[in-house]
Amino acid sequence: MKRILLTIAYDGTRYSGWQKQLSPEVMTVEGELEKALRVLFRSPELTCVGASRTDRGVHALGQRATIDVETTIPVEKIPLAILPLLPQDIIVVKAEEVPSTFHPRYDCVKKTYEYRIWNGRIKNPKERLYSTFVYCPLDVEKMDLAAKKFIGTYDFAAFCAAGSAVSSTVRTIFDCYVKKEGNLINIYVTGDGFLYNMVRIMAGTLMAVGQGKISPNEILQIILSMDRRNAGQTAEPQGLTLQEIYYNFQGKSVDSLD
């Protein structure tokens, strides 16, 4: 039996998030992936274990999931083998064998998300599914200054949506910055883990900073307040993309394993 780590990219527009639901009528990324994997490996009970639960409408370039399977298909050939069995908005980018003790969620050391904002007087129809539209001008310098205030280890309860069942709301943010490219404003954040809707609330707060509603110097006060009411609105889901999930094995990245 091999434990195989898959890297998955998907357009989340049509799906009710990553995690499969009890009702088979609810279409999810994990559900569609499992259907294809069961056909490929002729294993009706096969299940995959995902690294991160993205919400409805959220996208991914570097989602990760593991499967345990007996197969004669060379592991590196799995992405091509499964391609015809998947819908066009889901792709297995890479497959690699990992130790049997590996867990895609618990062995994660950090994750990177990107949030995209289309900032201009007129909407861009090509961006409507992959960014949020903000009409009024945003001060990117102030947004970037505010973004850096998130870096560190804090209790991020103020940036957690209601309904989360986590035992601790303490997280570490390693990097957070804002970059402008034409009309696109991109927010990048890397951390050891994220709370429910945390990145979207951070993005909504940074947009409020860009509009002059919140000062960059207020970010730390909001964090320390641990009060969700003090942070900005939860930004729309379509602007969010899970970019990468990182692991280490004895000092080696998963991507460097033979």
C-alpha positions as CSV (number, residue, x, y, z in Angstrom):
1,M,0.0,0.0,0.0
2,K,1.4,3.4,-1.0
3,R,0.5,6.7,0.5
4,I,0.4,9.3,-2.3
5,L,0.4,13.0,-1.9
6,L,-1.6,14.9,-4.6
7,T,-1.2,18.6,-5.4
8,I,-4.5,19.8,-6.8
9,A,-5.5,23.0,-8.6
10,Y,-9.1,24.0,-9.1
11,D,-11.5,26.8,-10.0
12,G,-13.9,26.8,-7.1
13,T,-16.7,28.7,-8.8
14,R,-19.1,25.8,-9.3
15,Y,-18.4,24.0,-6.0
16,S,-19.7,24.1,-2.4
17,G,-16.2,24.2,-1.1
18,W,-13.5,21.5,-0.9
19,Q,-15.0,19.2,1.7
20,K,-17.5,16.6,0.5
21,Q,-20.9,16.8,2.1
22,L,-23.4,14.1,3.4
23,S,-25.8,14.8,0.5
24,P,-24.4,13.5,-2.8
25,E,-26.3,16.3,-4.6
26,V,-24.0,18.9,-3.2
27,M,-21.1,19.2,-5.6
28,T,-17.6,19.6,-3.9
29,V,-14.1,19.5,-5.2
30,E,-13.2,16.6,-2.8
31,G,-16.3,14.7,-4.0
32,E,-15.5,15.0,-7.7
33,L,-11.8,14.1,-7.0
34,E,-12.8,11.0,-5.1
35,K,-15.2,9.9,-7.9
36,A,-12.3,10.1,-10.4
37,L,-9.8,8.4,-8.1
38,R,-12.2,5.5,-7.5
39,V,-12.6,4.9,-11.2
40,L,-8.9,5.2,-11.9
41,F,-7.9,2.7,-9.2
42,R,-11.0,0.6,-9.4
43,S,-11.5,1.1,-5.7
44,P,-15.1,2.0,-4.7
45,E,-14.1,2.7,-1.1
46,L,-11.1,4.9,-1.8
47,T,-11.1,8.2,0.1
48,C,-8.8,11.2,0.2
49,V,-7.6,13.3,3.1
50,G,-7.3,17.0,2.4
51,A,-5.0,19.5,3.9
52,S,-7.2,22.6,3.9
53,R,-11.0,23.2,3.7
54,T,-11.6,26.0,1.2
55,D,-15.1,27.5,1.2
56,R,-17.7,27.8,-1.6
57,G,-16.3,29.8,-4.5
58,V,-12.7,29.8,-3.2
59,H,-9.9,28.6,-5.6
60,A,-6.7,26.7,-5.3
61,L,-3.4,26.3,-7.1
62,G,-1.7,24.2,-4.4
63,Q,-4.3,22.2,-2.4
64,R,-2.9,18.9,-1.1
65,A,-4.5,15.6,-0.3
66,T,-3.4,12.0,0.3
67,I,-4.7,8.7,-0.8
68,D,-3.7,5.1,0.3
69,V,-3.8,2.8,-2.7
70,E,-2.3,-0.3,-4.3
71,T,-1.4,0.5,-7.9
72,T,0.9,-0.4,-10.7
73,I,0.6,3.0,-12.2
74,P,3.8,4.9,-11.8
75,V,3.1,7.6,-9.2
76,E,4.4,10.4,-11.3
77,K,2.0,9.4,-14.1
78,I,-1.1,9.7,-12.0
79,P,-1.8,13.3,-13.0
80,L,-2.0,12.3,-16.7
81,A,-3.9,9.1,-16.0
82,I,-6.7,10.9,-14.0
83,L,-7.0,13.9,-16.3
84,P,-9.7,12.5,-18.6
85,L,-11.8,11.5,-15.5
86,L,-11.9,14.9,-13.9
87,P,-14.0,18.0,-14.8
88,Q,-12.1,20.6,-16.6
89,D,-12.0,22.9,-13.6
90,I,-10.1,20.4,-11.4
91,I,-6.6,19.2,-12.2
92,V,-4.1,17.0,-10.3
93,V,-0.9,18.9,-10.8
94,K,1.5,16.5,-9.1
95,A,1.6,13.1,-7.4
96,E,4.4,11.8,-5.1
97,E,4.9,9.0,-2.7
98,V,5.2,10.0,1.0
99,P,5.9,8.1,4.2
100,S,3.0,6.1,5.6
101,T,3.0,8.2,8.7
102,F,2.6,11.5,6.7
103,H,-0.6,13.5,7.3
104,P,-1.4,16.4,4.9
105,R,-3.0,18.6,7.5
106,Y,-1.0,17.8,10.7
107,D,2.4,17.8,9.0
108,C,1.8,21.2,7.3
109,V,4.3,23.8,8.4
110,K,2.8,26.8,6.6
111,K,0.3,27.9,3.9
112,T,0.2,30.8,1.5
113,Y,-3.0,32.5,0.3
114,E,-3.6,35.3,-2.2
115,Y,-6.5,37.7,-2.2
116,R,-7.2,39.6,-5.4
117,I,-9.0,43.0,-5.6
118,W,-10.0,44.6,-8.9
119,N,-9.8,48.3,-8.1
120,G,-11.1,50.7,-10.8
121,R,-14.1,52.7,-11.9
122,I,-15.4,49.9,-14.2
123,K,-15.7,46.2,-13.5
124,N,-13.6,43.7,-15.5
125,P,-15.8,40.8,-16.6
126,K,-12.9,38.5,-16.9
127,E,-12.0,39.1,-13.2
128,R,-15.6,38.7,-11.8
129,L,-15.0,35.1,-10.7
130,Y,-11.4,35.6,-9.4
131,S,-11.4,38.9,-7.6
132,T,-13.6,41.3,-5.7
133,F,-14.5,44.6,-7.2
134,V,-13.9,47.8,-5.3
135,Y,-15.0,51.0,-7.0
136,C,-13.4,53.7,-4.7
137,P,-9.6,54.2,-4.9
138,L,-7.6,52.2,-2.4
139,D,-4.4,53.5,-0.7
140,V,-2.1,50.5,-1.4
141,E,0.8,51.9,0.6
142,K,-1.3,52.2,3.8
143,M,-2.7,48.7,3.1
144,D,0.8,47.2,2.8
145,L,1.9,49.0,6.0
146,A,-1.2,47.6,7.8
147,A,-0.6,44.1,6.4
148,K,2.8,44.0,8.1
149,K,1.1,44.6,11.4
150,F,-0.3,41.0,11.2
151,I,3.1,39.4,11.2
152,G,3.8,37.6,14.5
153,T,2.1,35.1,16.8
154,Y,-1.2,36.4,18.2
155,D,-4.6,35.3,19.3
156,F,-6.6,36.0,16.1
157,A,-10.0,35.6,17.6
158,A,-11.0,39.0,16.1
159,F,-10.4,37.5,12.6
160,C,-12.4,34.3,13.1
161,A,-16.0,34.0,11.8
162,A,-18.6,32.6,14.1
163,G,-19.1,28.8,14.0
164,S,-15.5,27.8,14.3
165,A,-14.9,24.9,16.7
166,V,-11.1,25.1,17.0
167,S,-9.5,24.6,20.4
168,S,-7.1,27.6,20.0
169,T,-7.3,30.8,18.0
170,V,-3.6,31.5,18.3
171,R,-1.8,31.5,14.9
172,T,1.5,32.7,13.6
173,I,1.7,34.9,10.5
174,F,5.1,34.7,8.8
175,D,4.6,37.2,6.0
176,C,1.8,39.5,4.8
177,Y,2.1,42.2,2.1
178,V,0.1,44.0,-0.5
179,K,1.2,44.5,-4.1
180,K,-0.4,46.5,-6.9
181,E,-0.3,45.5,-10.6
182,G,-2.3,47.8,-12.8
183,N,-5.9,47.6,-11.5
184,L,-5.2,44.5,-9.5
185,I,-4.3,44.7,-5.9
186,N,-3.0,41.4,-4.5
187,I,-2.8,40.6,-0.8
188,Y,-0.4,37.7,0.1
189,V,-0.4,36.1,3.5
190,T,1.6,33.1,4.8
191,G,1.0,31.5,8.2
192,D,1.2,28.2,10.1
193,G,-2.5,27.9,9.8
194,F,-5.7,30.0,9.5
195,L,-9.0,30.2,11.3
196,Y,-12.4,30.1,9.7
197,N,-12.7,33.0,7.2
198,M,-9.5,34.5,8.7
199,V,-7.8,35.5,5.4
200,R,-11.1,36.9,4.0
201,I,-11.6,39.0,7.2
202,M,-8.0,40.2,7.0
203,A,-8.6,41.2,3.4
204,G,-11.8,43.0,4.3
205,T,-9.9,44.9,7.1
206,L,-7.1,45.8,4.7
207,M,-9.7,47.1,2.2
208,A,-11.1,49.3,5.0
209,V,-7.6,50.6,5.6
210,G,-7.3,51.4,1.9
211,Q,-10.5,53.4,2.1
212,G,-9.3,55.3,5.2
213,K,-11.9,53.8,7.5
214,I,-9.2,52.1,9.6
215,S,-5.7,53.3,10.4
216,P,-2.7,51.0,9.9
217,N,-1.8,51.6,13.5
218,E,-5.2,50.2,14.6
219,I,-4.5,46.7,13.3
220,L,-2.6,45.6,16.4
221,Q,-5.3,47.1,18.7
222,I,-7.9,45.1,16.7
223,I,-5.9,41.9,17.1
224,L,-5.4,42.4,20.8
225,S,-9.1,43.2,21.4
226,M,-10.0,39.6,20.2
227,D,-13.4,41.1,19.2
228,R,-14.7,40.2,15.8
229,R,-16.8,43.4,15.7
230,N,-13.6,45.5,15.6
231,A,-12.3,44.0,12.4
232,G,-13.5,44.7,8.8
233,Q,-16.1,42.9,6.8
234,T,-15.5,39.4,5.5
235,A,-14.4,39.8,1.9
236,E,-16.1,37.9,-0.9
237,P,-14.9,34.3,-1.5
238,Q,-14.1,34.5,-5.2
239,G,-11.0,36.7,-4.6
240,L,-9.3,34.1,-2.5
241,T,-6.9,31.4,-3.8
242,L,-5.0,28.8,-1.8
243,Q,-1.5,29.2,-3.4
244,E,0.7,26.7,-1.6
245,I,0.9,24.3,1.3
246,Y,4.4,23.5,2.6
247,Y,5.9,20.5,4.4
248,N,9.3,19.3,5.6
249,F,10.7,15.9,6.0
250,Q,14.1,15.7,7.9
251,G,14.9,19.1,6.5
252,K,13.7,18.3,3.0
253,S,10.7,19.7,1.2
254,V,8.2,17.2,0.0
255,D,8.8,18.6,-3.5
256,S,12.4,17.4,-3.3
257,L,11.7,13.8,-2.4
258,D,12.6,11.2,-5.0
